[in-house]
């Protein structure tokens, strides 16, 4: 009975350790990724008309509300 508890505990510890190791692999953030609405508008030959995108464009940035990124280059 004790042997099976030890084996189960070791198996659970190994499973949790592997899960934590797999969780450490994070995707890198894209540098200066434009929002999808802005890309679609540029393909159509214009600029995005969303208020948040217009304000971000005035600040020379990408709209983070529409899932664009402004990550700094490393």
N, C-alpha and C positions, 0 to 999 in steps of 0.2 A: 504494500500500500504506500509506504513512504517512497519507494523507488519510482512509482508512477507519478507521484506528486513532484518529485525532483525533475523527472524528464519533462513533464508538462510545464513546469516553471522555466526550465532552460529553453524549451521551444518557444514559449511566449516571449521571453526576453530577447531571443534571437529575432523573432518576428518584429517586435517593436523597434529593435536596433536597425534592422533593414528598412523599416518604414521611415525612421528618422533620417537615415542616410539618403533615401530617395527624395525626401522632402527638401533637401538642401540645394538641389539643382534648380535654380530659379532662371527664368528666361531673362536675358538682358533687355533693357528698355531701349526702344528704337530712338535714335537721335533725330530730332526735328521731324516727326511724323505728322503729316497734315491729316485733318479730320476727313472722313469719308464724304461728307456733304460738300466740303471745299474742293476735293479732288473731282467730284462729279460736276460741279459748277465750272471748274477750269476746263474740263474736257468739252463742255458745251460752249466754251468761249466766253465765259463771264466770271463774275465773282459771286461767292456765296452771299445770300441776302439775310441769313440769320443774324439777329441783333448781337448775339454773343460772338459770332465769327467776325462781324464788322468791327466790334470793339477790339478784339484780339489783333486784327489786321492793322488797326491804327497804332497799336503798340508794337508792331513788327513781330508778332508771336503767332503761334497756332492755338486754336480754340481747344482748351482742355475739357470743356463741358461736352463737346461733341467728339470726345475721345482722340483728340490730337495730343501730341507731346511736345514739350519744350526742354528736353533733356540736354544738359550741357555736354559738349564734346570732351572726351578724356584724352 
